[in-house]
């Protein structure tokens, strides 16, 4: 009687776990040396490197679970690093079925993170020295491969962190150029400069910034940054080519307060208007004691004829600029108090320190406080949408000799006088 050789024979069950080619490839470079390591650092290095090495979260969770059954003394030099939790314990801890637990363990073995160490019975067990707690013998899973690969994990984690830092750096660059472009577009829209399509430019800057926030490739982010920079530089170049007449900053008598009649006024009439206005409530809540006694003087610093003869003093400026009153505690302040209030107000207006420094260099410290005060009034009236860009235009016009700040101050003085009359009339009608 002859046997049919074509009939496949069923592999005989031996009780031993089969060694796969994937396992051999993953652990082929390991030497098996059991150097002294720190259990917590080994696990932390593996978790930090897992995203860079493409390990799924289920792999990280299963290895973390096995590490719970390991002790610190197991990671001393020359000690066994075995764990032997039963399948039932792993099923209860993970909520998986028996098949699911076995698949996870096989995955760890194929990735070269653990080794199976058994004696063919299928049971996991271990024995420790009652005095030292070190493992004497065991049948289960060997964690030493993940410890031996700690240097590999550390290098992968460092490379991942370097990549993340590069991505963050490029994203900051994209965000900075996007803000510069949006600031330029705000100025163009506020000044109604129609030679460029400012809304479309702003929309393009916002779109590129949104793409940069989601992008993870440094090369793509570098390209986005270059596009934003080119968009800004081309727009700024065209804006600089606009004739000065198109940039109407402090050029008309009515520029400060719409509907306020401005007539030639000498210093005495100005002082009278401000003296009357100084009867308003002082910052502390009472009436000002300096009514009719405000000393007028040109602010100190290199103003270069900024006010063109308009009388000025800290108390006078305080009455013209309501925004300063909230930050000055005296009805008769000095220039130092005005400057501190100016620094707070310019921060609220979104004027950067660099732009503020340029204004101080051009107008002087006190003169810059006067200029920013007029911008604060216009911003409150919704006449200025981009205070930083508006201040830059004022610096440019003052440099070319075309700034007429005194006209705006005349308007503020007349408005103060008008408000005082309205308050007086209201008080008389109530009386």
C-alpha positions in Angstrom: 0.0 0.0 0.0 1.5 3.3 -1.1 0.8 6.7 0.6 -0.6 9.6 -1.5 2.3 12.1 -1.5 0.1 14.9 -2.7 -1.9 15.1 0.5 -0.4 17.9 2.7 0.5 16.9 6.2 -0.6 19.0 9.2 2.3 20.5 11.2 2.8 18.8 14.5 2.1 20.9 17.5 5.2 21.2 19.7 4.1 23.7 22.3 7.0 26.0 21.3 6.5 29.4 19.8 7.7 29.7 16.2 10.5 32.1 15.4 9.6 34.3 12.4 11.8 36.1 9.8 10.4 39.5 11.0 11.6 38.7 14.6 15.0 37.6 13.3 15.4 40.8 11.3 14.3 43.1 14.1 16.6 41.5 16.7 19.5 40.4 14.5 21.8 43.2 15.6 21.2 42.8 19.3 24.1 41.4 21.4 22.1 40.2 24.4 24.2 42.2 26.9 22.4 43.2 30.0 23.9 46.5 31.0 22.5 48.5 34.0 19.6 50.7 32.9 16.9 52.7 34.5 13.5 51.1 34.0 11.6 54.4 33.8 14.1 56.0 31.4 13.9 53.0 29.0 10.1 53.2 28.8 10.2 57.0 28.4 12.7 56.8 25.6 10.5 54.2 23.8 7.4 56.3 24.1 9.1 59.5 22.9 10.4 57.6 19.8 7.2 55.7 19.0 5.7 58.4 16.7 9.0 58.8 14.8 9.4 55.0 14.3 5.8 54.5 13.3 4.6 52.4 16.2 0.9 52.3 16.6 -0.7 53.4 19.9 -1.8 49.8 20.6 1.9 48.7 20.5 2.8 51.4 23.0 0.0 50.5 25.3 0.8 46.8 25.4 4.5 47.4 26.1 3.6 49.9 28.8 1.4 47.2 30.3 4.2 44.6 30.3 6.5 47.1 32.0 4.2 47.3 34.9 5.1 43.8 35.9 8.8 44.6 35.8 10.8 45.9 38.8 13.7 48.3 39.2 16.1 45.6 40.3 15.4 43.6 37.1 17.3 46.4 35.2 20.5 46.0 37.1 23.5 44.7 35.2 23.3 41.0 34.5 19.7 40.5 35.9 16.9 38.8 34.0 14.2 41.1 32.7 11.3 38.7 32.4 7.6 39.3 33.0 5.0 36.6 33.1 1.4 38.0 33.3 -1.2 35.4 32.2 -3.4 35.9 29.2 -6.4 36.3 31.6 -4.7 39.2 33.4 -3.8 40.8 30.0 -7.4 40.4 28.8 -8.8 42.0 31.9 -6.3 44.9 31.7 -6.8 45.6 27.9 -10.4 44.6 27.4 -9.3 42.5 24.5 -10.2 38.9 23.6 -7.7 36.1 23.8 -7.1 36.4 20.1 -6.6 40.1 20.4 -4.0 39.7 23.2 -2.1 37.1 21.3 -2.0 39.3 18.2 -0.6 42.3 20.3 2.1 40.1 21.8 3.1 38.7 18.5 3.3 42.2 17.1 5.7 43.2 19.9 7.8 40.1 19.2 7.9 40.8 15.4 9.0 44.4 16.1 11.9 43.2 18.1 10.7 44.9 21.3 10.4 41.7 23.4 11.4 38.0 23.2 9.2 35.0 24.1 11.0 32.8 26.7 9.1 29.6 27.5 9.8 26.0 28.0 7.0 24.5 25.9 4.3 24.1 28.5 2.4 27.2 27.4 2.4 28.5 31.0 4.0 31.7 32.3 5.6 31.7 35.7 8.5 33.2 37.6 10.4 32.8 40.8 12.3 35.6 42.7 14.9 35.6 45.4 13.0 36.3 48.6 15.9 38.4 49.9 16.9 40.5 46.9 13.8 40.3 44.8 15.8 39.4 41.7 14.5 36.9 39.2 15.9 33.4 39.6 14.1 31.7 36.8 11.0 32.4 34.7 8.9 31.6 31.7 7.3 34.5 29.9 8.5 37.6 28.0 12.0 39.1 28.0 12.0 42.9 28.0 15.8 43.2 27.4 15.5 44.0 23.7 13.8 47.3 24.3 16.4 48.2 26.8 19.3 47.3 24.5 17.7 49.5 21.8 17.4 52.6 24.1 20.2 54.4 22.2 18.2 53.9 18.9 15.0 55.2 20.6 16.8 58.3 22.0 18.3 59.2 18.6 14.8 58.8 16.9 13.2 61.0 19.6 15.9 63.7 19.2 15.4 63.7 15.4 11.7 64.0 15.9 12.1 67.0 18.3 14.5 68.7 15.9 11.9 68.3 13.1 9.2 69.8 15.3 11.3 72.7 16.3 12.1 73.4 12.6 8.4 73.3 11.8 7.6 75.7 14.7 10.4 78.1 13.5 9.0 78.2 9.9 5.5 78.6 11.2 6.6 81.6 13.3 8.2 83.1 10.2 5.0 82.6 8.2 2.9 84.1 11.0 5.2 87.2 11.2 5.1 87.9 7.5 1.4 87.3 7.4 0.9 89.9 10.2 3.1 92.4 8.4 1.0 92.0 5.2 -2.3 92.3 7.1 -1.0 95.4 8.8 -0.1 96.9 5.5 -3.5 96.0 4.1 -5.2 97.6 7.1 -3.4 100.8 6.3 -4.3 100.7 2.6 -8.0 100.1 3.5 -8.1 102.8 6.1 -6.5 105.3 3.8 -8.6 104.2 0.9 -5.6 103.6 -1.3 -7.3 102.2 -4.4 -4.2 101.4 -6.5 -4.1 97.9 -4.9 -6.8 95.4 -4.1 -6.1 95.4 -0.4 -9.0 93.0 0.6 -7.7 90.4 -1.8 -4.2 90.8 -0.6 -5.3 90.4 3.0 -7.4 87.3 2.1 -4.4 85.8 0.4 -2.2 86.4 3.5 -4.8 84.8 5.7 -5.1 81.8 3.4 -1.3 81.2 3.3 -1.1 81.6 7.1 -3.9 79.0 7.6 -2.0 76.6 5.2 1.2 77.1 7.2 -0.6 76.3 10.5 -1.6 72.8 9.2 1.7 72.1 7.2 4.3 69.8 8.8 6.9 69.7 6.0 9.7 72.3 6.6 10.3 72.6 2.8 6.7 73.5 2.2 6.7 76.0 5.0 9.8 77.6 3.7 8.0 78.0 0.3 5.0 79.6 2.0 7.2 82.0 4.0 8.8 83.1 0.7 5.4 83.7 -0.9 4.3 85.8 2.1 7.5 87.8 2.1 7.3 88.4 -1.6 3.6 89.5 -1.3 4.5 92.0 1.4 7.6 93.4 -0.3 5.8 93.9 -3.6 2.9 95.6 -1.9 5.2 97.8 0.2 7.2 98.7 -2.9 4.0 99.8 -4.8 2.8 101.7 -1.7 6.0 103.7 -1.5 5.6 104.7 -5.1 2.3 106.4 -4.4 2.7 110.3 -4.6 2.7 112.0 -1.1 -0.5 113.8 -2.0 -2.4 110.4 -2.0 -1.5 109.9 1.6 -3.7 112.4 3.4 -2.3 112.6 6.9 -2.9 115.7 8.9 -3.2 117.7 5.7 -6.6 119.3 6.1 -7.9 121.5 8.9 -10.9 119.2 9.3 -8.8 116.0 9.6 -9.1 115.8 13.3 -12.7 116.4 14.0 -15.3 116.3 11.3 -17.8 119.2 11.4 -15.7 121.4 13.7 -15.3 124.9 12.3 -11.6 126.0 12.4 -10.8 129.6 12.1 -7.5 131.5 12.5 -7.0 131.5 16.3 -4.3 133.2 18.3 -2.7 131.7 21.4 -4.9 133.7 23.8 -8.1 132.3 22.3 -6.7 128.8 22.4 -5.7 129.2 26.1 -9.2 130.5 26.9 -10.8 127.4 25.3 -8.5 125.0 27.1 -8.9 127.0 30.4 -12.7 126.6 30.1 -12.4 122.9 29.2 -10.1 122.4 32.2 -13.1 122.9 34.4 -14.1 119.3 33.4 -13.8 116.6 36.0 -10.2 115.8 36.9 -9.0 112.2 36.9 -9.5 111.8 40.6 -13.2 112.7 40.3 -13.2 116.3 41.5 -12.8 119.5 39.5 -9.5 120.6 38.3 -7.8 123.3 40.3 -5.8 124.6 37.3 -8.7 126.2 35.4 -7.5 129.4 33.8 -4.0 128.8 35.0 -2.5 126.3 32.5 1.0 127.2 31.5 1.6 126.7 27.8 5.0 125.6 26.5 6.5 123.7 23.6 7.3 120.1 24.6 11.0 119.3 25.2 12.9 117.3 22.7 13.9 117.6 19.1 10.4 118.4 17.8 11.7 120.5 14.9 8.7 122.9 14.8 6.2 120.0 15.2 3.5 122.2 16.8 4.2 125.3 14.7 3.5 127.7 17.6 0.6 125.9 19.1 0.8 126.3 22.9 1.1 123.0 24.8 1.6 121.8 28.4 1.0 118.4 30.1 -2.3 119.6 31.6 -3.5 121.0 28.3 -2.7 117.7 26.5 -4.5 115.8 29.3 -7.7 117.7 28.6 -7.4 117.2 24.8 -6.8 113.5 25.0 -9.4 111.6 27.1 -7.4 108.3 26.7 -4.6 109.7 28.8 -6.8 110.7 31.7 -7.4 107.1 32.7 -3.6 106.6 33.3 -2.7 109.9 35.0 -3.6 110.4 38.6 -3.1 114.2 38.7 -5.0 117.1 37.3 -1.7 119.0 36.8 0.7 116.3 35.6 4.3 116.6 34.4 5.6 115.4 31.1 7.0 112.2 32.8 3.4 111.2 33.8 2.2 112.0 30.3 4.9 109.8 28.8 4.0 106.9 31.0 0.3 107.2 30.0 1.4 107.5 26.4 3.3 104.2 26.6 0.2 102.4 28.0 -2.1 103.9 25.4 0.2 103.2 22.4 0.3 99.5 23.6 -3.5 99.5 23.6 -3.5 100.9 20.1 -1.2 98.1 18.9 1.8 100.4 18.1 5.0 98.3 18.2 8.0 99.5 20.2 10.0 99.9 17.1 7.5 102.3 15.5 7.2 104.2 18.7 11.0 104.5 18.9 11.0 106.0 15.4 8.4 108.5 16.4 10.4 109.5 19.5 13.5 109.9 17.5 11.7 112.2 15.0 9.3 114.2 17.3 11.1 113.9 20.7 9.7 112.1 23.7 7.2 114.8 24.6 6.3 115.4 21.0 5.6 111.7 20.4 3.2 111.8 23.3 1.3 114.7 21.6 1.2 112.8 18.3 0.1 109.5 19.7 -2.6 111.4 21.7 -4.1 112.8 18.5 -4.0 109.3 17.0 -5.8 107.9 20.1 -8.6 110.5 19.7 -9.0 109.7 16.0 -9.0 106.0 16.7 -11.8 106.4 19.3 -13.7 108.3 16.6 -13.1 105.4 14.2 -11.2 107.7 11.9 -8.0 105.6 12.0 -8.1 101.8 11.6 -4.3 101.1 11.8 -2.7 103.3 14.4 0.8 101.9 13.7 0.6 102.5 10.0 -0.9 106.0 10.5 2.0 106.9 12.9 4.5 105.9 10.3 2.8 108.1 7.7 2.9 111.0 10.1 6.7 110.5 10.6 7.2 110.5 6.8 5.2 113.6 6.3 7.0 115.4 9.1 10.3 114.5 7.5 9.1 116.0 4.3 7.8 119.1 6.0 4.1 118.4 5.1 2.7 117.5 8.5 0.2 120.0 9.9 -0.4 118.8 13.4 -1.3 122.2 14.7 -4.5 122.2 12.7 -5.6 119.0 14.4 -4.8 120.5 17.8 -6.8 123.6 16.9 -9.7 121.3 16.2 -9.3 119.5 19.5 -9.2 122.8 21.4 -12.4 124.1 19.7 -14.1 120.7 20.4 -13.1 121.0 24.1 -14.6 124.5 24.2 -17.8 123.2 22.5 -18.2 120.4 25.0 -17.7 122.8 27.9 -20.5 125.0 26.6 -22.8 122.0 26.1 -22.2 120.9 29.7 -22.7 124.4 31.0 -26.0 124.7 29.1 -27.2 121.4 30.4 -26.4 122.4 34.0 -28.3 125.6 33.6 -31.4 123.9 32.2 -31.4 121.4 35.1 -31.0 124.2 37.6 
